[in-house]
Amino acid sequence: MTPPRRGVAYPARILRVLAGWAAREPVLAILAIALALLQALHPRAWASLPALVDWQTVATLAGLLVLTRALEYSGCLSAFAQRLTRRLRSERALAFALIALAAALSTVLTNDVALFVVVPLTLSLHRLSRLPIKRFVIFLALAVNAGSVLTPLGNPQNLFLWQSSGVSFGRFVLALAPLAALLLAMLAVLTACAFRARPLALREEATQPAQPVAVDGPLTGVALLLFVAFVMLADAHRVGLALPWVIGVFAAWRPRIVMSIDWLLLLIFVLMFVILRSVVALPSMHAALGQLGLGTPLRAYVAAAVLSQGISNVPATILLSSFTPDWRSLGFGVSVGGFGCAIGSLANLIAVRLAKTRGMWLPFHLVSIPFGLVALMLGALLLQYG
């Protein structure tokens, strides 16, 4: 039998490695392919591509990733969640507590990070009692999408709109607060209908006193102090001054925090800016989007909500921001666009992935699509007359 030639084995091995990487990082793989196609069909000088990136937004996101990971490692979030849920004994009360916790965390820790805190906690509770886990995870996804609307720190699209618009932190919150209140009120009504007030069926081990979560006090204090300082400097558009201090402090003191953040997420944002702004610069695409007539708030709102259903709300924000300065209407549209189809928000995909439960997609859409349609109609009325 003739052994395989080494020259033939290497390309196959490389293809397997690339396929494995693409399976683990599908978004990054799609963006890399899109950039390659753009450069092949409509080449631009590689040296000109960094100018397409909004580095203020990327730097702000980098700082928040480090600070939120520090808070997660400190144990303060898990300790708070444990104390909150330990005293609850009904399914509906637990649902309201977890949903409120997820929504509150998403206003300051971004919707993705809030899910990484609350979904594992919910899965732990499920092991102690028979919870309707699919329903819980679906409602947690809705909660972080609704709660994150309120502040510039709640999600990446808000972060981009805040930095690119130049408005103050307080003005941004006041502008988006009516929509956040509407979405949270809708979610509260739906939660009351979806969860029963029946007592939780706790297993024997769940009735024993829980071991308290260890909290790293110094890490919590430093993280909170730097968090407040970082937000204040970002609000003053001095994030370039703040970011080196945040990374430097934790790199020297707790290097595992800096090493463990999702650096690929920053690369994804860089590629999004490069690709979407390159696409917008194409004459045909510029003409097509220009015909949408985004000069009125309602048109910008509907376009942002609908486009989010196809390409997710973060890319939709970056793409449409080149055609309208109306950041509030865009903020309303992409926030509502996070509901409906799962792809409308990356938080939806993260929630389903963290659940590790089969058969999630159909029940998710049976809840999320009607919620999104109602939110679209009520949001339009709020934008016009609110």
Backbone hydrogen bonds in HBPLUS format (Angstrom, degrees):
<---DONOR---> <-ACCEPTOR-->    atom                        ^
c    i                          cat <-CA-CA->   ^        H-A-AA   ^      H-
h    n   atom  resd res      DA  || num        DHA   H-A  angle D-A-AA Bond
n    s   type  num  typ     dist DA aas  dist angle  dist       angle   num
A0008-VAL N   A0005-ARG O   3.08 MM   3  5.49 140.4  2.24 106.9 117.4     1
A0009-ALA N   A0005-ARG O   3.25 MM   4  6.59 147.5  2.36 146.5 155.8     2
A0010-TYR N   A0006-ARG O   3.30 MM   4  6.48 155.0  2.36 156.2 159.0     3
A0013-ARG N   A0009-ALA O   2.92 MM   4  6.14 154.0  1.99 152.3 160.5     4
A0014-ILE N   A0010-TYR O   2.87 MM   4  6.12 158.9  1.92 156.7 162.5     5
A0015-LEU N   A0011-PRO O   2.90 MM   4  6.13 157.2  1.95 148.8 154.9     6
A0016-ARG N   A0012-ALA O   2.98 MM   4  6.24 152.2  2.06 144.6 151.9     7
A0017-VAL N   A0013-ARG O   2.97 MM   4  6.24 156.8  2.02 148.9 155.1     8
A0018-LEU N   A0014-ILE O   2.91 MM   4  6.18 161.8  1.94 152.2 157.0     9
A0019-ALA N   A0015-LEU O   2.85 MM   4  6.00 156.5  1.91 146.3 153.2    10
A0020-GLY N   A0016-ARG O   2.92 MM   4  6.09 155.7  1.98 146.0 152.4    11
A0021-TRP N   A0017-VAL O   2.96 MM   4  6.21 155.9  2.02 146.8 153.6    12
A0022-ALA N   A0018-LEU O   2.89 MM   4  6.10 159.6  1.94 149.4 154.9    13
A0023-ALA N   A0019-ALA O   2.99 MM   4  6.19 148.7  2.09 143.4 151.5    14
A0024-ARG N   A0020-GLY O   3.11 MM   4  6.37 147.0  2.22 142.2 150.6    15
A0025-GLU N   A0021-TRP O   2.87 MM   4  6.04 150.7  1.95 151.2 160.0    16
A0029-ALA N   A0025-GLU O   2.98 MM   4  6.16 157.6  2.03 153.6 160.7    17
A0030-ILE N   A0026-PRO O   2.93 MM   4  6.11 159.9  1.97 150.2 154.8    18
A0031-LEU N   A0027-VAL O   3.02 MM   4  6.26 160.9  2.06 149.8 155.0    19
A0032-ALA N   A0028-LEU O   2.93 MM   4  6.13 155.2  1.99 147.4 154.2    20
A0033-ILE N   A0029-ALA O   3.00 MM   4  6.26 159.4  2.05 149.7 154.8    21
A0034-ALA N   A0030-ILE O   2.86 MM   4  6.07 157.9  1.91 148.0 154.9    22
A0035-LEU N   A0031-LEU O   2.90 MM   4  6.10 156.8  1.95 148.9 154.5    23
A0036-ALA N   A0032-ALA O   3.03 MM   4  6.27 158.6  2.08 144.9 150.8    24
A0037-LEU N   A0033-ILE O   2.93 MM   4  6.19 158.5  1.97 152.4 158.0    25
A0038-LEU N   A0034-ALA O   2.92 MM   4  6.12 160.5  1.96 149.2 154.7    26
A0039-GLN N   A0035-LEU O   2.95 MM   4  6.13 162.3  1.98 151.3 155.9    27
A0040-ALA N   A0036-ALA O   2.98 MM   4  6.14 139.6  2.14 138.9 150.1    28
A0041-LEU N   A0037-LEU O   2.86 MM   4  6.04 160.6  1.90 154.8 159.3    29
A0042-HIS N   A0038-LEU O   2.67 MM   4  5.35 155.6  1.73 144.5 153.3    30
A0048-SER N   A0045-ALA O   2.87 MM   3  5.41 152.7  1.94 114.9 123.6    31
A0049-LEU N   A0046-TRP O   3.19 MM   3  5.47 155.7  2.25 108.0 115.0    32
A0051-ALA N   A0048-SER O   3.32 MM   3  5.79 139.9  2.49 108.0 117.8    33
A0052-LEU N   A0049-LEU O   2.94 MM   3  5.54 161.2  1.97 122.0 128.0    34
A0053-VAL N   A0050-PRO O   3.18 MM   3  5.53 162.1  2.21 111.4 116.8    35
A0057-THR N   A0054-ASP O   3.15 MM   3  5.65 124.2  2.48 108.7 120.1    36
A0058-VAL N   A0054-ASP O   3.24 MM   4  6.61 162.3  2.28 149.0 154.1    37
A0059-ALA N   A0055-TRP O   2.87 MM   4  5.91 160.9  1.91 145.3 150.3    38
A0060-THR N   A0056-GLN O   3.05 MM   4  6.20 155.2  2.11 142.0 148.8    39
A0061-LEU N   A0057-THR O   2.94 MM   4  6.16 161.7  1.97 152.3 157.2    40
A0062-ALA N   A0058-VAL O   2.94 MM   4  6.16 153.7  2.01 145.7 153.1    41
A0063-GLY N   A0059-ALA O   3.07 MM   4  6.34 161.2  2.11 149.9 153.4    42
A0064-LEU N   A0060-THR O   3.07 MM   4  6.31 160.1  2.11 150.4 155.8    43
A0065-LEU N   A0061-LEU O   2.93 MM   4  6.12 151.9  2.01 149.5 157.1    44
A0066-VAL N   A0062-ALA O   3.19 MM   4  6.47 157.6  2.24 149.2 153.9    45
A0067-LEU N   A0063-GLY O   3.03 MM   4  6.26 167.0  2.05 151.7 155.3    46
A0068-THR N   A0064-LEU O   2.89 MM   4  5.90 166.0  1.91 150.3 154.3    47
A0069-ARG N   A0065-LEU O   3.11 MM   4  6.11 151.7  2.19 138.2 145.8    48
A0070-ALA N   A0066-VAL O   3.00 MM   4  6.24 147.5  2.11 143.3 152.5    49
A0071-LEU N   A0067-LEU O   3.05 MM   4  6.39 154.8  2.12 147.5 153.5    50
A0072-GLU N   A0068-THR O   2.97 MM   4  6.18 152.3  2.05 142.1 150.1    51
A0073-TYR N   A0069-ARG O   2.88 MM   4  6.12 162.0  1.92 151.2 155.1    52
A0074-SER N   A0070-ALA O   3.01 MM   4  6.16 138.8  2.18 141.7 152.7    53
A0075-GLY N   A0072-GLU O   3.29 MM   3  5.73 152.3  2.38 108.6 115.6    54
A0216-ASP N   A0074-SER O   2.79 MM 142  4.82 165.7  1.81 147.3 152.3    55
A0079-ALA N   A0075-GLY O   3.00 MM   4  6.11 157.8  2.05 150.4 157.0    56
A0080-PHE N   A0076-CYS O   3.06 MM   4  6.17 156.2  2.12 140.7 146.8    57
A0081-ALA N   A0077-LEU O   2.98 MM   4  6.21 162.3  2.01 149.3 154.3    58
A0082-GLN N   A0078-SER O   2.90 MM   4  6.06 155.6  1.96 147.1 153.7    59
A0083-ARG N   A0079-ALA O   3.10 MM   4  6.31 164.2  2.13 149.0 152.2    60
A0084-LEU N   A0080-PHE O   3.00 MM   4  6.17 150.8  2.09 146.4 155.1    61
A0085-THR N   A0081-ALA O   3.04 MM   4  6.18 160.9  2.07 152.5 155.9    62
A0086-ARG N   A0082-GLN O   3.00 MM   4  5.86 141.9  2.15 147.7 156.5    63
A0088-LEU N   A0085-THR O   3.27 MM   3  5.45 164.5  2.29 109.4 114.1    64
A0200-LEU N   A0089-ARG O   2.82 MM 111  5.61 159.3  1.86 144.8 144.7    65
A0094-LEU N   A0090-SER O   2.93 MM   4  6.12 160.7  1.97 152.5 158.1    66
A0091-GLU N   A0198-ARG O   3.05 MM 107  6.04 162.9  2.08 172.2 170.6    67
A0095-ALA N   A0091-GLU O   2.92 MM   4  6.10 154.9  1.99 144.6 152.0    68
A0092-ARG N   A0196-ARG O   2.83 MM 104  5.32 118.9  2.20 152.1 158.8    69
A0096-PHE N   A0092-ARG O   2.91 MM   4  6.17 166.3  1.93 154.4 157.1    70
A0097-ALA N   A0093-ALA O   2.96 MM   4  6.13 157.5  2.01 145.4 152.0    71
A0098-LEU N   A0094-LEU O   2.91 MM   4  6.09 170.1  1.92 155.7 157.8    72
A0099-ILE N   A0095-ALA O   2.89 MM   4  5.95 162.2  1.92 151.9 157.6    73
A0100-ALA N   A0096-PHE O   2.86 MM   4  5.90 158.3  1.91 143.7 150.2    74
A0101-LEU N   A0097-ALA O   2.87 MM   4  6.02 156.9  1.93 145.8 152.8    75
A0102-ALA N   A0098-LEU O   2.87 MM   4  6.05 160.9  1.90 146.8 152.0    76
A0103-ALA N   A0099-ILE O   2.93 MM   4  6.11 163.5  1.96 149.3 153.8    77
A0104-ALA N   A0100-ALA O   2.88 MM   4  6.01 161.8  1.92 149.1 154.5    78
A0105-LEU N   A0101-LEU O   2.92 MM   4  6.05 168.9  1.93 153.8 157.0    79
A0106-SER N   A0102-ALA O   3.02 MM   4  6.10 150.2  2.11 142.7 150.9    80
A0107-THR N   A0104-ALA O   3.20 MM   3  5.54 149.6  2.30 105.6 114.1    81
A0108-VAL N   A0105-LEU O   3.14 MM   3  5.74 151.7  2.23 113.9 121.1    82
A0109-LEU N   A0105-LEU O   2.78 MM   4  5.67 154.2  1.85 163.5 172.3    83
A0114-ALA N   A0110-THR O   3.09 MM   4  6.32 160.6  2.13 154.3 160.3    84
A0111-ASN N   A0154-GLY O   2.79 MM  43  5.97 130.6  2.03 162.8 163.8    85
A0115-LEU N   A0111-ASN O   3.19 MM   4  6.40 150.4  2.29 142.1 148.7    86
A0116-PHE N   A0112-ASP O   3.19 MM   4  6.58 151.0  2.27 145.8 153.6    87
A0117-VAL N   A0114-ALA O   3.17 MM   3  5.23 142.1  2.32  97.0 107.9    88
A0118-VAL N   A0114-ALA O   2.96 MM   4  6.19 170.9  1.96 158.0 159.6    89
A0119-VAL N   A0115-LEU O   2.94 MM   4  5.43 157.5  1.99 139.7 147.2    90
A0122-THR N   A0118-VAL O   2.90 MM   4  6.16 153.9  1.97 150.7 157.8    91
A0123-LEU N   A0119-VAL O   2.91 MM   4  6.22 156.2  1.97 155.4 162.0    92
A0124-SER N   A0120-PRO O   2.99 MM   4  6.22 149.4  2.09 143.4 151.2    93
A0125-LEU N   A0121-LEU O   3.03 MM   4  6.36 152.1  2.11 146.1 153.6    94
A0126-HIS N   A0122-THR O   2.90 MM   4  6.14 143.8  2.03 143.2 153.9    95
A0127-ARG N   A0123-LEU O   3.20 MM   4  6.50 137.9  2.38 138.7 148.1    96
A0127-ARG N   A0124-SER O   3.21 MM   3  5.28 130.3  2.47  94.4 106.7    97
A0128-LEU N   A0125-LEU O   3.01 MM   3  5.13 142.7  2.15  99.5 110.9    98
A0129-SER N   A0125-LEU O   2.99 MM   4  6.26 128.0  2.27 143.7 158.4    99
A0203-ARG N   A0128-LEU O   2.95 MM  75  5.68 165.6  1.97 171.8 170.5   100
A0131-LEU N   A0129-SER O   3.01 MM   2  5.89 119.8  2.38 112.7  96.2   101
A0133-ILE N   A0131-LEU O   2.83 MM   2  5.24 123.5  2.15 111.4  94.3   102
A0136-PHE N   A0132-PRO O   3.05 MM   4  6.34 159.3  2.10 152.8 159.4   103
A0137-VAL N   A0133-ILE O   2.97 MM   4  6.16 168.1  1.98 155.5 157.3   104
A0138-ILE N   A0134-LYS O   2.99 MM   4  6.20 162.5  2.02 152.4 157.5   105
A0139-PHE N   A0135-ARG O   3.03 MM   4  6.21 163.8  2.06 151.5 155.5   106
A0140-LEU N   A0136-PHE O   2.92 MM   4  6.16 143.5  2.06 146.0 156.9   107
A0141-ALA N   A0137-VAL O   3.02 MM   4  6.29 151.5  2.10 148.2 154.7   108
A0142-LEU N   A0138-ILE O   3.11 MM   4  6.48 157.1  2.16 146.6 152.7   109
A0143-ALA N   A0139-PHE O   2.87 MM   4  6.03 148.2  1.98 138.7 148.0   110
A0144-VAL N   A0140-LEU O   3.05 MM   4  6.32 161.9  2.08 152.8 154.5   111
A0145-ASN N   A0141-ALA O   3.20 MM   4  6.35 155.6  2.27 145.2 152.0   112
A0146-ALA N   A0142-LEU O   2.95 MM   4  6.13 150.2  2.04 145.9 154.1   113
A0147-GLY N   A0143-ALA O   2.79 MM   4  5.92 174.1  1.79 158.5 160.6   114
A0148-SER N   A0144-VAL O   3.04 MM   4  5.72 153.6  2.11 133.2 140.3   115
A0149-VAL N   A0146-ALA O   3.32 MM   3  5.70 157.1  2.38 107.4 114.0   116
A0150-LEU N   A0147-GLY O   3.30 MM   3  6.12 158.9  2.35 121.7 124.7   117
A0154-GLY N   A0151-THR O   3.20 MM   3  5.33 164.4  2.23 108.1 112.9   118
A0159-LEU N   A0155-ASN O   3.09 MM   4  6.34 158.4  2.14 152.2 158.9   119
A0160-PHE N   A0156-PRO O   2.96 MM   4  6.21 155.7  2.02 149.2 154.7   120
A0161-LEU N   A0157-GLN O   2.99 MM   4  6.21 164.6  2.01 147.9 152.0   121
A0162-TRP N   A0158-ASN O   2.82 MM   4  5.96 159.6  1.86 152.9 158.6   122
A0163-GLN N   A0159-LEU O   3.06 MM   4  6.22 166.5  2.08 147.9 151.3   123
A0164-SER N   A0160-PHE O   2.85 MM   4  5.91 165.7  1.87 155.2 159.9   124
A0165-SER N   A0161-LEU O   2.92 MM   4  5.70 148.5  2.02 138.6 146.3   125
A0166-GLY N   A0162-TRP O   3.28 MM   4  6.21 146.8  2.39 138.3 145.4   126
A0172-PHE N   A0168-SER O   3.07 MM   4  6.27 157.0  2.13 148.3 154.5   127
A0173-VAL N   A0169-PHE O   3.07 MM   4  6.38 161.8  2.11 152.9 157.3   128
A0174-LEU N   A0170-GLY O   3.02 MM   4  6.26 165.8  2.04 152.6 156.0   129
A0175-ALA N   A0171-ARG O   3.01 MM   4  6.16 150.4  2.10 144.8 152.5   130
A0176-LEU N   A0172-PHE O   3.12 MM   4  6.37 152.7  2.20 152.1 158.2   131
A0177-ALA N   A0173-VAL O   2.84 MM   4  5.70 129.7  2.10 149.1 162.1   132
A0180-ALA N   A0176-LEU O   3.07 MM   4  6.33 165.2  2.09 158.1 162.8   133
A0181-ALA N   A0177-ALA O   2.89 MM   4  6.04 163.4  1.92 157.6 161.4   134
A0182-LEU N   A0178-PRO O   3.02 MM   4  6.21 154.3  2.08 142.6 149.6   135
A0183-LEU N   A0179-LEU O   2.93 MM   4  6.18 168.5  1.95 159.0 160.7   136
A0184-LEU N   A0180-ALA O   2.96 MM   4  6.09 162.2  1.99 151.4 156.5   137
A0185-ALA N   A0181-ALA O   2.94 MM   4  6.02 149.9  2.03 142.9 151.1   138
A0186-MET N   A0182-LEU O   2.98 MM   4  6.24 159.4  2.02 150.9 156.3   139
A0187-LEU N   A0183-LEU O   2.96 MM   4  6.17 154.7  2.03 143.4 150.7   140
A0188-ALA N   A0184-LEU O   2.90 MM   4  6.10 149.0  1.99 142.1 150.2   141
A0189-VAL N   A0185-ALA O   3.12 MM   4  6.39 161.6  2.15 150.9 154.4   142
A0190-LEU N   A0186-MET O   3.02 MM   4  6.25 163.8  2.05 149.8 154.6   143
A0191-THR N   A0187-LEU O   2.83 MM   4  5.96 152.6  1.90 146.4 154.2   144
A0192-ALA N   A0188-ALA O   3.05 MM   4  6.26 159.2  2.09 147.9 152.6   145
A0193-CYS N   A0189-VAL O   3.20 MM   4  6.49 143.2  2.35 142.0 151.5   146
A0194-ALA N   A0190-LEU O   2.91 MM   4  6.05 144.0  2.04 146.1 156.4   147
A0195-PHE N   A0191-THR O   3.11 MM   4  6.03 148.8  2.21 155.6 157.8   148
A0206-ALA N   A0203-ARG O   2.98 MM   3  5.34 136.9  2.18 106.3 118.8   149
A0207-THR N   A0204-GLU O   3.14 MM   3  5.53 151.4  2.22 107.1 115.2   150
A0208-GLN N   A0205-GLU O   3.38 MM   3  5.56 160.0  2.43 102.3 108.1   151
A0220-THR N   A0216-ASP O   2.94 MM   4  6.15 159.2  1.99 156.1 162.8   152
A0221-GLY N   A0217-GLY O   2.94 MM   4  6.17 166.7  1.96 159.8 162.6   153
A0222-VAL N   A0218-PRO O   3.00 MM   4  6.17 170.4  2.01 153.7 156.0   154
A0223-ALA N   A0219-LEU O   2.92 MM   4  5.95 162.9  1.95 148.2 153.7   155
A0224-LEU N   A0220-THR O   2.96 MM   4  6.11 162.9  1.99 152.0 156.3   156
A0225-LEU N   A0221-GLY O   2.99 MM   4  6.13 161.0  2.03 148.7 154.3   157
A0226-LEU N   A0222-VAL O   2.91 MM   4  6.07 169.4  1.92 154.0 157.0   158
A0227-PHE N   A0223-ALA O   2.83 MM   4  5.88 144.3  1.96 140.0 151.0   159
A0228-VAL N   A0224-LEU O   3.08 MM   4  6.31 165.1  2.10 151.5 152.7   160
A0229-ALA N   A0225-LEU O   3.10 MM   4  6.35 168.5  2.12 150.7 154.2   161
A0230-PHE N   A0226-LEU O   2.77 MM   4  5.80 156.6  1.82 146.8 153.6   162
A0231-VAL N   A0227-PHE O   3.02 MM   4  6.23 164.3  2.04 152.4 155.8   163
A0232-MET N   A0228-VAL O   3.06 MM   4  6.27 159.5  2.11 149.2 155.0   164
A0233-LEU N   A0229-ALA O   2.99 MM   4  6.23 159.9  2.03 149.3 154.4   165
A0234-ALA N   A0230-PHE O   2.82 MM   4  6.03 154.5  1.88 149.6 157.6   166
A0235-ASP N   A0231-VAL O   2.85 MM   4  5.99 149.6  1.94 144.1 152.4   167
A0236-ALA N   A0232-MET O   3.11 MM   4  6.39 135.3  2.32 135.2 146.7   168
A0238-ARG N   A0233-LEU O   2.75 MM   5  5.02 161.3  1.79 148.5 150.2   169
A0237-HIS N   A0234-ALA O   2.96 MM   3  4.79 157.5  2.02 102.9 107.2   170
A0241-LEU N   A0238-ARG O   2.99 MM   3  5.47 145.0  2.11 110.5 120.3   171
A0242-ALA N   A0238-ARG O   3.28 MM   4  6.66 145.4  2.41 142.2 152.1   172
A0243-LEU N   A0239-VAL O   2.91 MM   4  5.91 169.2  1.92 159.8 160.1   173
A0245-TRP N   A0242-ALA O   3.15 MM   3  5.52 122.7  2.49 107.9 121.6   174
A0246-VAL N   A0242-ALA O   3.15 MM   4  6.46 160.1  2.19 156.7 162.7   175
A0247-ILE N   A0243-LEU O   3.00 MM   4  6.21 175.7  2.01 168.6 167.6   176
A0248-GLY N   A0244-PRO O   2.80 MM   4  5.68 153.5  1.87 138.5 147.5   177
A0249-VAL N   A0245-TRP O   2.90 MM   4  5.92 164.2  1.92 148.8 152.1   178
A0250-PHE N   A0246-VAL O   3.37 MM   4  6.55 175.6  2.37 150.4 151.4   179
A0251-ALA N   A0247-ILE O   2.81 MM   4  5.79 149.5  1.90 147.8 157.6   180
A0252-ALA N   A0248-GLY O   3.08 MM   4  6.10 150.7  2.17 142.4 148.4   181
A0253-TRP N   A0249-VAL O   2.95 MM   4  6.00 151.1  2.04 143.1 152.1   182
A0254-ARG N   A0250-PHE O   2.79 MM   4  4.85 132.8  2.01 117.8 132.7   183
A0257-ILE N   A0254-ARG O   3.04 MM   3  5.90 153.4  2.11 126.9 132.8   184
A0259-MET N   A0255-PRO O   3.00 MM   4  6.22 160.3  2.04 155.1 161.4   185
A0260-SER N   A0256-ARG O   3.01 MM   4  5.90 135.1  2.21 135.8 145.0   186
A0263-TRP N   A0261-ILE O   2.94 MM   2  5.83 123.1  2.28 112.6  96.3   187
A0265-LEU N   A0262-ASP O   3.10 MM   3  5.52 141.8  2.25 106.0 115.9   188
A0266-LEU N   A0263-TRP O   3.06 MM   3  5.35 126.4  2.36 102.4 115.1   189
A0267-LEU N   A0263-TRP O   3.27 MM   4  6.73 152.9  2.35 144.9 152.3   190
A0268-ILE N   A0264-LEU O   2.85 MM   4  6.15 150.9  1.94 147.2 155.4   191
A0269-PHE N   A0265-LEU O   3.06 MM   4  6.39 152.7  2.14 144.3 150.7   192
A0270-VAL N   A0266-LEU O   2.99 MM   4  6.30 157.3  2.04 149.1 155.4   193
A0271-LEU N   A0267-LEU O   2.95 MM   4  6.21 165.3  1.98 153.5 156.7   194
A0272-MET N   A0268-ILE O   2.91 MM   4  6.11 150.2  2.00 144.8 153.7   195
A0273-PHE N   A0269-PHE O   3.05 MM   4  6.31 164.6  2.07 154.1 156.1   196
A0274-VAL N   A0270-VAL O   3.11 MM   4  6.38 168.2  2.13 151.6 154.7   197
A0275-ILE N   A0271-LEU O   2.84 MM   4  5.94 173.8  1.85 156.8 158.7   198
A0276-LEU N   A0272-MET O   2.89 MM   4  5.78 162.8  1.92 151.6 156.3   199
A0277-ARG N   A0273-PHE O   3.04 MM   4  5.82 158.3  2.09 141.9 148.8   200
A0278-SER N   A0274-VAL O   3.04 MM   4  5.98 138.4  2.22 133.5 144.7   201
A0279-VAL N   A0275-ILE O   2.84 MM   4  6.10 152.4  1.92 149.8 157.8   202
A0280-VAL N   A0276-LEU O   2.92 MM   4  6.14 160.9  1.96 147.1 152.1   203
A0281-ALA N   A0277-ARG O   3.20 MM   4  6.21 142.6  2.35 129.8 138.5   204
A0282-LEU N   A0279-VAL O   3.05 MM   3  5.39 151.9  2.13 108.0 116.5   205
A0286-HIS N   A0282-LEU O   2.87 MM   4  5.97 166.0  1.89 165.6 170.4   206
A0287-ALA N   A0283-PRO O   2.98 MM   4  6.09 155.9  2.04 144.9 150.9   207
A0288-ALA N   A0284-SER O   2.99 MM   4  6.21 156.8  2.05 144.0 150.6   208
A0289-LEU N   A0285-MET O   2.95 MM   4  6.12 174.0  1.95 158.3 159.0   209
A0290-GLY N   A0286-HIS O   2.92 MM   4  5.87 144.9  2.05 136.4 147.2   210
A0291-GLN N   A0287-ALA O   3.13 MM   4  6.31 133.2  2.36 139.7 149.4   211
A0291-GLN N   A0288-ALA O   3.27 MM   3  5.38 137.4  2.46  96.6 107.4   212
A0292-LEU N   A0289-LEU O   3.11 MM   3  5.44 159.1  2.16 108.1 114.6   213
A0293-GLY N   A0290-GLY O   3.47 MM   3  6.13 167.2  2.49 112.4 115.7   214
A0300-ALA N   A0296-THR O   3.12 MM   4  6.35 166.2  2.14 159.4 163.4   215
A0301-TYR N   A0297-PRO O   2.91 MM   4  6.05 154.2  1.97 147.2 154.9   216
A0302-VAL N   A0298-LEU O   2.96 MM   4  6.16 169.8  1.97 153.4 155.1   217
A0303-ALA N   A0299-ARG O   2.93 MM   4  5.99 165.7  1.95 149.8 154.6   218
A0304-ALA N   A0300-ALA O   3.02 MM   4  6.07 157.6  2.07 143.0 148.9   219
A0305-ALA N   A0301-TYR O   3.01 MM   4  6.24 161.0  2.05 150.9 156.2   220
A0306-VAL N   A0302-VAL O   2.91 MM   4  6.04 168.9  1.92 157.5 160.2   221
A0307-LEU N   A0303-ALA O   2.92 MM   4  5.87 164.0  1.94 146.4 151.8   222
A0308-SER N   A0304-ALA O   3.09 MM   4  6.04 148.0  2.19 137.8 145.8   223
A0309-GLN N   A0306-VAL O   3.07 MM   3  5.42 136.8  2.27 104.5 115.7   224
A0310-GLY N   A0307-LEU O   3.03 MM   3  5.42 148.5  2.13 108.7 117.9   225
A0311-ILE N   A0307-LEU O   3.08 MM   4  6.35 158.1  2.12 158.6 165.2   226
A0312-SER N   A0308-SER O   2.85 MM   4  4.29 139.8  2.02 126.2 127.7   227
A0316-ALA N   A0312-SER O   3.22 MM   4  6.34 157.1  2.28 147.6 154.4   228
A0313-ASN N   A0344-GLY O   2.92 MM  31  5.70 145.9  2.04 139.7 140.6   229
A0317-THR N   A0313-ASN O   3.04 MM   4  6.08 148.6  2.14 138.2 145.0   230
A0318-ILE N   A0314-VAL O   3.17 MM   4  6.51 165.6  2.19 156.6 159.2   231
A0319-LEU N   A0315-PRO O   2.89 MM   4  6.02 162.5  1.92 153.6 158.8   232
A0320-LEU N   A0316-ALA O   2.98 MM   4  6.02 174.0  1.98 150.6 152.5   233
A0321-SER N   A0317-THR O   3.05 MM   4  5.91 140.2  2.21 143.9 153.0   234
A0323-PHE N   A0320-LEU O   2.93 MM   3  5.41 164.7  1.95 117.7 122.9   235
A0327-TRP N   A0325-PRO O   2.85 MM   2  5.69 123.5  2.18 114.7  98.1   236
A0330-LEU N   A0326-ASP O   3.18 MM   4  6.46 162.8  2.21 151.9 157.1   237
A0331-GLY N   A0327-TRP O   2.82 MM   4  5.91 153.7  1.89 140.9 148.8   238
A0332-PHE N   A0328-ARG O   2.88 MM   4  6.18 155.5  1.94 150.2 156.3   239
A0333-GLY N   A0329-SER O   2.93 MM   4  6.13 164.3  1.95 148.8 153.2   240
A0334-VAL N   A0330-LEU O   2.90 MM   4  6.09 176.1  1.90 163.4 162.9   241
A0335-SER N   A0331-GLY O   3.13 MM   4  5.98 143.4  2.27 135.4 145.1   242
A0336-VAL N   A0332-PHE O   3.09 MM   4  6.31 164.9  2.11 152.3 155.4   243
A0337-GLY N   A0333-GLY O   2.83 MM   4  5.96 146.0  1.94 141.3 152.5   244
A0338-GLY N   A0335-SER O   3.23 MM   3  5.41 155.0  2.30 101.0 108.4   245
A0339-PHE N   A0336-VAL O   3.11 MM   3  5.85 167.4  2.13 119.9 123.8   246
A0340-GLY N   A0368-SER O   3.25 MM  28  4.87 134.4  2.47 104.5 107.1   247
A0344-GLY N   A0341-CYS O   2.96 MM   3  5.55 160.8  1.99 117.3 123.7   248
A0348-ASN N   A0345-SER O   3.08 MM   3  5.58 138.6  2.26 109.3 118.7   249
A0350-ILE N   A0346-LEU O   2.99 MM   4  6.30 155.4  2.06 151.4 158.7   250
A0351-ALA N   A0347-ALA O   2.92 MM   4  6.10 160.1  1.96 150.0 154.6   251
A0352-VAL N   A0348-ASN O   3.11 MM   4  6.37 166.5  2.13 152.5 155.3   252
A0353-ARG N   A0349-LEU O   2.98 MM   4  6.10 153.2  2.06 142.0 150.1   253
A0354-LEU N   A0350-ILE O   2.84 MM   4  6.04 158.5  1.89 153.3 158.7   254
A0355-ALA N   A0351-ALA O   3.10 MM   4  6.26 142.1  2.25 142.8 152.3   255
A0364-PHE N   A0360-MET O   2.96 MM   4  5.97 152.0  2.04 151.9 160.9   256
A0365-HIS N   A0361-TRP O   3.06 MM   4  6.27 165.1  2.08 153.5 155.8   257
A0366-LEU N   A0362-LEU O   2.97 MM   4  6.16 149.1  2.07 152.7 162.4   258
A0367-VAL N   A0364-PHE O   3.22 MM   3  5.50 141.7  2.37 101.7 111.8   259
A0368-SER N   A0364-PHE O   2.79 MM   4  5.93 174.0  1.79 158.6 160.5   260
A0369-ILE N   A0365-HIS O   3.08 MM   4  5.39 161.1  2.12 128.4 134.4   261
A0371-PHE N   A0367-VAL O   3.25 MM   4  6.30 158.2  2.30 145.5 152.0   262
A0372-GLY N   A0368-SER O   2.79 MM   4  5.96 156.6  1.84 149.7 156.3   263
A0373-LEU N   A0369-ILE O   2.97 MM   4  6.22 155.3  2.04 154.2 160.3   264
A0374-VAL N   A0370-PRO O   3.06 MM   4  6.26 166.7  2.08 153.8 156.5   265
A0375-ALA N   A0371-PHE O   2.93 MM   4  6.09 160.3  1.97 148.8 155.2   266
A0376-LEU N   A0372-GLY O   2.86 MM   4  5.99 147.0  1.97 142.0 150.9   267
A0377-MET N   A0373-LEU O   3.18 MM   4  6.49 158.5  2.23 146.9 150.8   268
A0378-LEU N   A0374-VAL O   2.96 MM   4  6.18 175.3  1.96 160.0 161.4   269
A0379-GLY N   A0375-ALA O   2.75 MM   4  5.60 151.7  1.83 141.6 150.6   270
A0380-ALA N   A0376-LEU O   3.14 MM   4  6.20 147.8  2.25 136.3 143.6   271
A0381-LEU N   A0377-MET O   3.23 MM   4  6.58 157.1  2.29 146.0 151.2   272
A0382-LEU N   A0378-LEU O   2.93 MM   4  6.19 156.9  1.98 147.5 154.4   273
A0383-LEU N   A0379-GLY O   2.87 MM   4  6.05 154.4  1.93 146.4 153.1   274
A0384-GLN N   A0380-ALA O   3.02 MM   4  6.19 153.5  2.10 146.1 152.8   275
A0385-TYR N   A0381-LEU O   2.89 MM   4  5.90 165.6  1.91 153.5 157.5   276
A0386-GLY N   A0382-LEU O   2.67 MM   4  4.45 135.8  1.86 124.4 132.4   277
